[in-house]
Amino acid sequence: MLKLDPTVEHHPVVVTQLEKRASNAQLKAADAITAFAGSMMFVYIHAVIFGVWCGTALFGHDHFPFNFLTMVVSLEAIFLATFVMIGQNRQAEFQQAKADHDYAEEEGLLQENTDLTKAIHELTKALHQHLIRDPAPGDGSTSAAAEG
């Protein structure tokens, strides 16, 4: 399971999603299973189990030792595929929540930038009007420049 570094500021959606996963026993179990199933230890354990199974089955009295093995491996694949899909669904939910948050943040920044641009434009117009109407005494360059 992913743990947050307390020295780093994290995206609010990341914090929310991890808190949600930490508070739900089913999600914690799914995280633990997928973390183990995605590790090399999982591969090593299976290699040993399948090796022992196949090795002992060859010298045993069972003439079809691989039928049960095939069933077990198929069931395991079904469950692991389900956990992978659960993880993909959670990842998609996380990405959507992050995208929604980022969109809202960017829309707010866009509105703020638009308001600032309008304010700058209004101040520039007011400054321009002030300079044209009230030239400095004895300075004809401002009005001449404005007329020309």
Contacts in CASP RR format, 6 or more apart in sequence:
PFRMAT RR
TARGET T0000
AUTHOR 0000-0000-0000
METHOD contacts of the structure
MODEL  1
MLKLDPTVEHHPVVVTQLEKRASNAQLKAADAITAFAGSMMFVYIHAVIF
GVWCGTALFGHDHFPFNFLTMVVSLEAIFLATFVMIGQNRQAEFQQAKAD
HDYAEEEGLLQENTDLTKAIHELTKALHQHLIRDPAPGDGSTSAAAEG
1 21 0 8 1.000
1 22 0 8 1.000
1 28 0 8 1.000
1 31 0 8 1.000
1 32 0 8 1.000
1 35 0 8 1.000
2 18 0 8 1.000
4 10 0 8 1.000
4 14 0 8 1.000
4 15 0 8 1.000
4 18 0 8 1.000
11 98 0 8 1.000
11 101 0 8 1.000
12 101 0 8 1.000
13 94 0 8 1.000
13 97 0 8 1.000
13 98 0 8 1.000
13 101 0 8 1.000
14 94 0 8 1.000
14 98 0 8 1.000
16 97 0 8 1.000
17 90 0 8 1.000
17 93 0 8 1.000
17 94 0 8 1.000
17 97 0 8 1.000
20 27 0 8 1.000
21 27 0 8 1.000
21 28 0 8 1.000
21 31 0 8 1.000
21 90 0 8 1.000
22 28 0 8 1.000
27 90 0 8 1.000
30 83 0 8 1.000
30 86 0 8 1.000
30 87 0 8 1.000
33 83 0 8 1.000
34 83 0 8 1.000
34 84 0 8 1.000
34 86 0 8 1.000
34 87 0 8 1.000
36 42 0 8 1.000
37 80 0 8 1.000
37 83 0 8 1.000
50 69 0 8 1.000
53 65 0 8 1.000
53 69 0 8 1.000
54 65 0 8 1.000
54 66 0 8 1.000
54 69 0 8 1.000
57 65 0 8 1.000
57 66 0 8 1.000
57 69 0 8 1.000
58 65 0 8 1.000
131 142 0 8 1.000
131 146 0 8 1.000
132 142 0 8 1.000
132 143 0 8 1.000
132 146 0 8 1.000
135 142 0 8 1.000
135 143 0 8 1.000
136 142 0 8 1.000
END
